[in-house]
């Protein structure tokens, strides 16, 4: 039992097939960015780590368990390919 909130996040590689790019209640800005330029925009360590995993995608599932103590700190507890 823990008092620390836990999140489960899934990231998917997809291709847009139609529709309009738009913000939502969870976003304040959205835009298309070439994947080789995205790391220039990511400052939060946990999000950067997840995107780096995408850039290194080899077709297998990449499982990561990490703790974000602060917005500038991310500690990986477990990482493996499934």
Kinemage of the C-alpha trace (Angstrom):
@kinemage 1
@onewidth
@group {chain A} dominant
@subgroup {mainchain}
@vectorlist {calphas} color= white
{ca unk a 1} P 0.000 0.000 0.000
{ca unk a 2} L 1.304 3.442 -0.879
{ca unk a 3} L 0.196 7.045 -0.635
{ca unk a 4} L 2.048 7.876 -3.839
{ca unk a 5} L -0.232 8.213 -6.873
{ca unk a 6} L 0.574 5.672 -9.565
{ca unk a 7} L 0.059 6.128 -13.299
{ca unk a 8} L 0.163 3.604 -16.097
{ca unk a 9} L 1.007 5.196 -19.429
{ca unk a 10} L 0.996 3.584 -22.838
{ca unk a 11} L 2.768 5.141 -25.810
{ca unk a 12} L 1.882 3.988 -29.314
{ca unk a 13} L 3.548 4.504 -32.673
{ca unk a 14} L 0.846 5.576 -35.122
{ca unk a 15} L 0.323 7.269 -38.461
{ca unk a 16} L -2.266 9.974 -38.994
{ca unk a 17} L -4.831 8.988 -41.613
{ca unk a 18} L -7.088 12.040 -41.424
{ca unk a 19} L -8.727 14.618 -39.225
{ca unk a 20} L -7.429 17.854 -37.767
{ca unk a 21} L -4.720 18.278 -35.154
{ca unk a 22} L -6.300 20.043 -32.156
{ca unk a 23} L -5.756 20.743 -28.469
{ca unk a 24} L -7.886 19.109 -25.778
{ca unk a 25} L -8.549 19.511 -22.047
{ca unk a 26} L -5.181 17.799 -21.487
{ca unk a 27} L -3.110 19.916 -23.904
{ca unk a 28} L -2.429 23.604 -24.372
{ca unk a 29} L -0.542 23.351 -27.666
{ca unk a 30} L -0.085 20.806 -30.430
{ca unk a 31} L 1.876 20.718 -33.682
{ca unk a 32} L 3.515 18.306 -36.067
{ca unk a 33} L 7.269 18.072 -35.518
{ca unk a 34} L 9.772 15.878 -37.377
{ca unk a 35} L 10.830 13.100 -35.000
{ca unk a 36} L 14.500 14.027 -35.331
{ca unk a 37} L 13.689 17.500 -33.895
{ca unk a 38} L 11.456 16.508 -30.974
{ca unk a 39} L 14.209 16.073 -28.366
{ca unk a 40} L 15.017 19.767 -28.843
{ca unk a 41} L 11.566 20.539 -27.389
{ca unk a 42} L 11.376 18.036 -24.500
{ca unk a 43} L 12.689 19.237 -21.140
{ca unk a 44} L 11.035 16.868 -18.629
{ca unk a 45} L 13.317 13.859 -17.997
{ca unk a 46} L 10.541 11.232 -17.865
{ca unk a 47} L 8.984 12.386 -21.148
{ca unk a 48} L 12.404 12.643 -22.787
{ca unk a 49} L 13.257 9.088 -21.675
{ca unk a 50} L 10.002 7.774 -23.151
{ca unk a 51} L 10.603 9.534 -26.457
{ca unk a 52} L 14.184 8.252 -26.614
{ca unk a 53} L 12.726 4.743 -26.218
{ca unk a 54} L 10.516 5.480 -29.244
{ca unk a 55} L 13.511 6.640 -31.293
{ca unk a 56} L 15.268 3.369 -30.410
{ca unk a 57} L 12.180 1.253 -31.193
{ca unk a 58} L 13.110 -2.135 -32.653
{ca unk a 59} L 9.667 -3.741 -32.823
{ca unk a 60} L 9.535 -5.134 -29.282
{ca unk a 61} L 7.671 -3.791 -26.272
{ca unk a 62} L 9.847 -1.557 -24.097
{ca unk a 63} L 8.753 -1.748 -20.451
{ca unk a 64} L 9.976 0.995 -18.131
{ca unk a 65} L 9.227 1.504 -14.479
{ca unk a 66} L 10.358 4.821 -13.086
{ca unk a 67} L 9.717 7.290 -10.305
{ca unk a 68} L 9.467 11.031 -10.813
{ca unk a 69} L 10.311 12.637 -7.493
{ca unk a 70} L 10.220 16.127 -8.983
{ca unk a 71} L 9.644 17.502 -12.477
{ca unk a 72} L 13.411 17.630 -13.006
{ca unk a 73} L 14.228 14.185 -11.586
{ca unk a 74} L 13.444 10.759 -13.018
{ca unk a 75} L 14.798 7.528 -11.511
{ca unk a 76} L 14.508 4.363 -13.589
{ca unk a 77} L 13.711 1.360 -11.387
{ca unk a 78} L 13.393 -1.260 -14.130
{ca unk a 79} L 13.732 -1.280 -17.906
{ca unk a 80} L 13.440 -4.291 -20.207
{ca unk a 81} L 12.275 -5.329 -23.636
{ca unk a 82} L 9.433 -7.831 -23.782
